[in-house]
Amino acid sequence: MKQKSKKTSVAKKIVIAIVAVAVLGIIAFGIVNAIMNSDIPTFDDGSELSAVELTTAGGVVYEWTLEFENSDIAEVIEKTSKVRDPNLDGGPIDLKYIIKGKKPGRTKLACRYGSFIDGHILETRNYLVEVNNKLEVRITEQN
């Protein structure tokens, strides 16, 4: 009779072990799935600040306007401009908008190049701005 109960005990232990492994697998799958579908990016290759670089021409009535879909996630903290050739009137000007993460998440950034007089838009560029838990920013053009 003792042999039968030893066999039953071993069988119960095997079943318990299989169930435990299955439960751990389901939990691990759920965690990985939650991370993959999360609104919080998990990249570790960015920096605290990132930038959008655009070009305009000197002496024109056009300018770039930047608008975040969710301004709680990121913001423009600095804009710099560099004239490519100071001896050329109306020549190209390189603009750099420094973006800082405010809280983890994803948002869209629309950059519109248009007239500040009549509002006519000549060009639009769309970006995905991702901010992770470390407030690192990654910007990907979506055009």
C-alpha positions as CSV (number, residue, x, y, z in Angstrom):
1,M,0.0,0.0,0.0
2,K,2.9,2.4,0.7
3,Q,4.1,1.9,-2.9
4,K,0.8,3.0,-4.3
5,S,0.8,6.2,-2.2
6,K,4.4,6.9,-3.2
7,K,3.4,6.7,-6.9
8,T,0.4,8.9,-6.2
9,S,2.6,11.4,-4.3
10,V,5.2,11.5,-7.2
11,A,2.4,12.0,-9.7
12,K,0.9,14.8,-7.7
13,K,4.3,16.5,-7.5
14,I,4.7,16.2,-11.3
15,V,1.2,17.7,-11.9
16,I,1.9,20.5,-9.5
17,A,5.2,21.3,-11.2
18,I,3.6,21.3,-14.6
19,V,0.8,23.6,-13.4
20,A,3.4,25.9,-11.8
21,V,5.5,26.1,-15.0
22,A,2.3,26.8,-17.0
23,V,1.2,29.5,-14.6
24,L,4.6,31.2,-14.7
25,G,4.6,31.0,-18.5
26,I,1.2,32.7,-18.6
27,I,2.4,35.4,-16.2
28,A,5.6,36.0,-18.2
29,F,3.6,36.1,-21.5
30,G,1.2,38.7,-19.9
31,I,4.1,40.9,-18.7
32,V,5.9,40.8,-22.1
33,N,2.6,41.5,-23.9
34,A,1.8,44.4,-21.6
35,I,5.2,45.9,-22.2
36,M,4.9,45.5,-26.0
37,N,1.5,47.1,-26.1
38,S,2.3,49.8,-23.6
39,D,2.1,53.5,-24.3
40,I,5.5,53.9,-22.6
41,P,8.4,53.2,-24.8
42,T,11.2,51.1,-23.4
43,F,14.2,52.1,-25.7
44,D,17.5,52.9,-24.1
45,D,19.3,54.4,-27.0
46,G,18.2,58.0,-26.8
47,S,19.3,61.0,-24.8
48,E,17.4,63.4,-22.5
49,L,17.0,65.8,-25.4
50,S,16.3,65.3,-29.1
51,A,15.7,67.6,-32.0
52,V,13.7,68.3,-35.1
53,E,15.7,70.0,-37.9
54,L,13.9,72.0,-40.6
55,T,14.9,74.6,-43.2
56,T,13.5,77.9,-44.2
57,A,14.6,80.8,-46.4
58,G,15.5,84.3,-45.2
59,G,13.3,87.2,-45.9
60,V,10.1,85.2,-46.6
61,V,6.7,85.4,-45.0
62,Y,6.7,81.7,-44.2
63,E,7.6,80.1,-40.9
64,W,7.4,76.7,-39.2
65,T,4.9,76.1,-36.4
66,L,5.1,73.1,-34.3
67,E,2.1,71.5,-32.5
68,F,2.1,68.5,-30.2
69,E,-1.0,66.3,-30.2
70,N,-0.4,65.9,-26.4
71,S,1.8,68.7,-24.9
72,D,1.9,66.9,-21.6
73,I,4.4,64.4,-23.0
74,A,7.0,66.6,-24.6
75,E,7.8,70.3,-25.4
76,V,10.1,72.5,-27.4
77,I,12.5,74.0,-25.0
78,E,14.8,75.8,-27.5
79,K,14.9,77.0,-31.1
80,T,18.2,77.8,-32.8
81,S,18.8,79.1,-36.4
82,K,21.9,79.1,-38.5
83,V,22.2,81.0,-41.8
84,R,24.1,78.8,-44.3
85,D,25.6,81.7,-46.3
86,P,25.4,85.2,-44.6
87,N,26.4,86.8,-47.9
88,L,23.3,85.4,-49.7
89,D,20.1,87.4,-49.2
90,G,17.1,85.1,-48.8
91,G,19.4,82.0,-48.6
92,P,18.6,78.9,-46.6
93,I,18.4,79.0,-42.8
94,D,18.7,75.8,-40.8
95,L,16.4,75.6,-37.8
96,K,16.8,73.3,-34.9
97,Y,14.0,72.7,-32.3
98,I,15.2,71.0,-29.2
99,I,12.5,68.6,-27.7
100,K,12.5,67.6,-24.1
101,G,10.4,64.8,-22.6
102,K,8.0,65.8,-19.8
103,K,6.5,62.4,-19.0
104,P,6.5,58.9,-20.5
105,G,4.3,58.2,-23.5
106,R,3.9,58.8,-27.2
107,T,2.6,61.8,-29.0
108,K,2.5,63.1,-32.6
109,L,4.2,66.3,-33.6
110,A,2.9,68.3,-36.6
111,C,5.3,70.8,-38.2
112,R,3.6,73.1,-40.6
113,Y,5.4,75.6,-42.9
114,G,3.1,78.4,-43.9
115,S,2.5,82.1,-44.3
116,F,2.1,84.0,-41.0
117,I,0.1,86.6,-43.0
118,D,-2.6,84.5,-44.7
119,G,-2.2,81.1,-43.0
120,H,-1.5,79.3,-46.3
121,I,0.4,76.0,-45.6
122,L,3.1,75.0,-48.1
123,E,4.4,71.9,-46.3
124,T,3.6,69.6,-43.4
125,R,6.0,67.2,-41.7
126,N,4.7,64.7,-39.1
127,Y,6.7,63.1,-36.4
128,L,6.2,60.4,-33.7
129,V,7.7,61.6,-30.4
130,E,8.4,58.8,-27.9
131,V,9.4,59.5,-24.3
132,N,10.5,56.6,-22.0
133,N,10.6,56.3,-18.2
134,K,14.0,57.9,-18.2
135,L,12.5,60.9,-20.1
136,E,14.7,60.0,-23.1
137,V,13.2,61.2,-26.4
138,R,13.2,59.5,-29.7
139,I,11.7,61.3,-32.7
140,T,10.7,59.4,-35.9
141,E,9.5,61.1,-39.1
142,Q,6.2,59.7,-40.2
143,N,5.9,61.2,-43.7
